């Protein structure tokens, strides 16, 4: 009874509980637009948006049955090769033909004079003893029996002729340039001197390269090593070029 009060006689109004506002990202609209741009028909639920057929274009009866070609008269492939006609009833076959040949003696002579049949050559290529035909295996040199064996193929003759024509045109061009004085041919002695000088430079550079430090822990060491490797590579290329070409021409503008 002590808890009774006049204030409890009237019903109290329940105040709703205040909630915090729902979180909404600032990139919501941008993400929504990007999703709409990337969305395609094959990545969404439901059928793709395609144009519907007309109401009159519906599947009719026997629409999917195969269409057979038009019926044509059958022609036999050997119609022109007819058999001989049937003999008439009044035609009589030739009878009474006899032969004096002794087939037993003839067969015996043929068998005596004939040579024995040689077995077909085969080869075995498996441990199980699988035999194969030797003639069709490619192991028999059949090409030596061809009529064209040992002859130069036509494409090689054509290529050789083309190379000769190109060399002739190049020689004519070089001769014209020599006559004009635009090209100077290096003598064999100068070529050997140049080649010896390049080899000597390579040996000196290689000796210096071998004296470099094994550890390239600084930038100058690394740069020097790369520079020497590039110079040695260029010298090797020049030496290879001079050794391959016996005749060398130098222009005046060189």
Beta strands, then each sheet from edge to edge (+ up, - down):
strand 1: 122-124
strand 2: 131-133
strand 3: 183-185
strand 4: 249-251
sheet 1: 1+ 2-
sheet 2: 3+ 4-
end
